Structure formats: structure tokens, C-alpha cells
Amino acid sequence: MLISSASILSIFMYMFYMNYLIQDLNNGRECIFTALYNSEWYRTPVSMQKLLLFIMLRTLKGETFNLLVVFTPSLEGFATLVNTSVSYFMVMYSIQ
């Protein structure tokens, strides 16, 4: 019982850590966009403005990580995953 509990806990900790890394990456992307948007980019030379606008468009769009088009890793996705798995195991337990 102790070994299975420890393995389940380690799996949940691993899933949380991986989802936290992706969430941190997304937050960093949003911080870059906010910093560029709030800067005085319009006072820079035109060639620099084009580059900054390109960076702003890329960070606004962002990159979404999808695992098998079913799950999007983030803290919200982790909470949904835990909720779904607990619900699944409760149904399996009630069927027995």
C-alpha cells in the first residue's frame, strides 16, 4: 500500500511540475508582450519598429502545446486532469 501510494504521489508531482513549466513558459511569453507593448516602441527607427511589431505578433499568438490534441498543459489543465482522474477512480470504486 505504501509503495503504490508513493508511486501515485510521485506521478502527480511529476505531472504538476511539467504542467508548471509550460505555464511558466506561457507567462513569460505574456510578460514579453506586455513589456514591449508598454514600451515606447513607436519612437524607435522604422526598421526596429518592424522587428518589434513582429515580436509582438509572435508573442501575442503564442505557441500552444497540445498532447495528442486532447490535453493542453497548464495549471488549469493539471487541475482538470486531477479532477477527471479522481472522478474516474470514484466511479470505478463505486462499481465494485
C-alpha positions as CSV (number, residue, x, y, z in Angstrom):
1,M,0.0,0.0,0.0
2,L,2.9,2.4,0.9
3,I,4.7,1.7,-2.4
4,S,1.6,2.3,-4.5
5,S,0.8,5.5,-2.6
6,A,4.3,6.7,-3.0
7,S,4.3,6.0,-6.8
8,I,0.9,7.7,-7.3
9,L,2.2,10.7,-5.4
10,S,5.4,10.9,-7.4
11,I,3.4,10.6,-10.7
12,F,1.2,13.5,-9.6
13,M,4.2,15.6,-8.5
14,Y,5.8,14.9,-11.9
15,M,2.7,15.9,-13.8
16,F,2.4,19.1,-11.7
17,Y,6.0,20.0,-12.3
18,M,5.7,19.5,-16.1
19,N,2.5,21.5,-16.3
20,Y,4.0,24.2,-14.1
21,L,7.0,24.5,-16.6
22,I,4.6,25.0,-19.5
23,Q,2.5,27.5,-17.5
24,D,5.7,29.4,-16.6
25,L,6.7,29.5,-20.3
26,N,3.3,30.9,-21.3
27,N,3.5,33.5,-18.5
28,G,7.0,34.6,-19.7
29,R,5.6,35.0,-23.3
30,E,2.8,37.2,-21.9
31,C,5.3,39.3,-19.9
32,I,7.4,39.9,-23.1
33,F,4.3,41.0,-25.0
34,T,3.3,43.3,-22.1
35,A,6.8,44.8,-21.8
36,L,7.0,45.5,-25.5
37,Y,3.5,46.9,-25.7
38,N,4.1,49.3,-22.8
39,S,7.5,50.5,-24.1
40,E,7.9,53.4,-26.4
41,W,8.5,51.2,-29.4
42,Y,6.9,53.8,-31.7
43,R,9.9,56.2,-31.0
44,T,12.5,53.8,-32.4
45,P,13.6,53.7,-36.0
46,V,11.3,52.2,-38.6
47,S,13.4,49.1,-39.1
48,M,13.4,48.4,-35.3
49,Q,9.7,49.1,-35.2
50,K,9.1,46.3,-37.8
51,L,11.1,43.9,-35.8
52,L,9.4,44.8,-32.5
53,L,6.0,44.5,-34.1
54,F,6.9,41.1,-35.5
55,I,8.0,40.0,-32.0
56,M,4.8,41.4,-30.5
57,L,2.7,39.5,-33.1
58,R,4.6,36.3,-32.4
59,T,4.2,36.6,-28.6
60,L,0.5,37.5,-28.9
61,K,-0.2,34.5,-31.0
62,G,1.9,32.2,-28.7
63,E,2.6,28.6,-29.1
64,T,0.1,26.1,-27.7
65,F,1.3,22.8,-26.6
66,N,-1.2,20.0,-27.1
67,L,-0.7,16.4,-26.1
68,L,-2.5,14.3,-28.7
69,V,-5.0,17.2,-29.2
70,V,-6.7,16.1,-26.0
71,F,-4.8,18.0,-23.2
72,T,-3.3,21.4,-23.1
73,P,-0.6,21.5,-20.4
74,S,-1.1,24.4,-17.9
75,L,-2.1,24.7,-14.2
76,E,-5.7,24.7,-15.2
77,G,-5.1,21.6,-17.4
78,F,-3.5,19.9,-14.4
79,A,-6.5,20.7,-12.2
80,T,-8.8,19.3,-14.8
81,L,-6.7,16.2,-15.2
82,V,-6.7,15.6,-11.4
83,N,-10.4,16.2,-11.2
84,T,-11.1,13.8,-14.1
85,S,-8.9,11.1,-12.8
86,V,-10.4,11.3,-9.3
87,S,-13.9,11.2,-10.7
88,Y,-12.9,8.2,-12.9
89,F,-11.5,6.2,-9.9
90,M,-14.5,7.1,-7.7
91,V,-16.8,5.7,-10.4
92,M,-14.6,2.5,-10.6
93,Y,-14.7,2.2,-6.8
94,S,-18.5,2.6,-6.7
95,I,-19.0,-0.1,-9.4
96,Q,-17.1,-2.7,-7.3
